[in-house]
Amino acid sequence: MTEGLVVYDGKSYTVTKPTQQDIENLFEIRCTLEVLAVRQASVRISDTTSDALHAWVKECEEHWQEHSIEFLMSHDMHFHQLVCEGARNPKLMALLSTLNVQI
């Protein structure tokens, strides 16, 4: 799924470079959708996803005490995925997945 990241002009393919405004727009949309995901997850989350989210928080707390910023940064996307799973909204998950590819 390239979602406009690769353009074909009839002869060759080109990878597009997003502008600063493109990136800002994508982040604004992502923030709005993530707020919706949190709202939905707060009432729809399954026990399994809730347990996974709590385990993720505990693991991050342990690494935070070790000052492992690298660990936290590399696991940030997993947090967002768990919240989105908790929303139990496949369309929302697809939209956020598409946005994340572009950012």
N, C-alpha and C positions, 0 to 999 in steps of 0.2 A: 504494500500500500504506500504509494509515494505522495498522494494528496498534494500535487503541485510542486513537489520538490525536484522533480525531473521533468523537463519539457522536451518534446520532440518537435523539431521545426520542419519535418519532412525529409531531412537529410541526416541529421545527427541528434543525439541526446545531449542535453546540457543540465547540469545541476544548478538550480537557482540559488541565489544568495538572498536571504530575507533582509529587509531593511530594518533599521531600529524601530520604526513605527510598526512594521509587521510583527515584530517580537513583542512589543508593548501591547498591541491589540490581542495577540494570542494569550499573553499572560492575564490580561483583564478578563477574557472569556473563561480561561481556565479557573481563575479565582472564583468567578460567579458559579461555575458548574461544580466546583469543589465544595462551596458552601451548601449547594443543593444536595450533594452527596452526603455531607455530614448530617444535614437535617433528616434525610431519608434513612441513613444508617442508624440514627438515634432511636428510631422506632421499628426498624426492619431487620436489624443485624441478627444473624443466627448465632447460636451459642458457639459453634465452631469458629466462625470468623471473629467473634468477640474474644474467645480464648487466644486465638492467634495474634490479635491486636495487643492484648495484655502481655503476652509473651514477648512481642516485639518491643514494647515499651520497657519491660524489665531488662531485656538484653541491651537496649540502648542506654539505659541508666547505668548499667555496669560499665559499659565502654565510655560513657561520659565521665565517670569518675576516674578512668584511666586517661582521660584527655585525648581519646582517639577520635578526633574530628574526621579522619579519613573513613573510619568505620561508619560513622553517622551519615556522612555524605553519600557513601556507597549504598546505604540501606534506606535512604529517604524515599525513593520511588516505591519501595515495598510497602511503606506506611500508606502512601496515597492509594496503592492498589487495594490494600486491605479495607480502607474506608470505602472505596468505591464498591468493592464486593459486598460490604455491609449494607449498602444502599439497596442491593438486590434489584437493580434497574439496568438491564442489559443495554438499553439505548444510551443511557448516560455513560456507562462504561465504554461503549464504542466511541462516543463523542470525545471523551477524555483521552482515550487511547490515540485517536486521530490527532488531537491537539499536541499530545506529548511527543509524537513522532516529528512534528513540525518545529518544536521548541529546541 
